[in-house]
């Protein structure tokens, strides 16, 4: 078995253009899916923050002090 660390300092090999295009397309698709998931999912931190603010406002409105 070859030692993979022997190849670390050697120059990179040229990659075929088709492979580069496929990898870039896969990265773009993964990025799109992550953005869609963020768009349609709940941000729990924002929900908790908004609930706390609403509770504080209700308490201030209910207490005339």
N, C-alpha and C positions, 0 to 999 in steps of 0.2 A: 504494500500500500504506500502510495506517495505521500510525502509530507506537504500539506496544502500551503504551509507558510513559506515554502521555497518560492512560490509564485507571487508573493506580495510585492516585491520590489521590481518585478519585470514589467515591461511596457504592456499596455492593454492591447488586446486584439480587436480588430475591426469587426463590427457586428453587421450582418446583412440589414439592408434598409427595411425589408418586409418585417423582420423581427422587431426592429425599433418601432415601426408603425403599430404593430400589434400590442407591444408593451404600453406605448403611449395611449392607445385606444382603451386598453384595460384600466389604466390609471384614471383616465377621464371618466369611464363608466363607474368606477368605484367612488370617485369624488362626487359624481352626480347622485349616486345612491345614498351617500352619507348626507348630502345636502337635503335630499328629499326626506330622509329619516328624521333629520333635525326639524324640518318644516312641519311634519305631521306628528311629532312626538311632543310630550309635555316637558317643559323645563321646570322641574320640581322646585328649584331654588326660587324662580320667579313666582310660582304659585304660592309658596309659603310666605314670601315677602309681601305679596299683595293681600293675602288673608290677614297677616299681622297688621298691616296698615289699615285695612277696613275695620278690624276689631278696635284698634286705637281710636279711630274716628268715631265709631259708635259709642265707645266709652266716654269720650269727650262730650259728645252730644247728649248723652243720657245723664251725665253728672253736671249740675249747674254750678259747681264750685269753681 
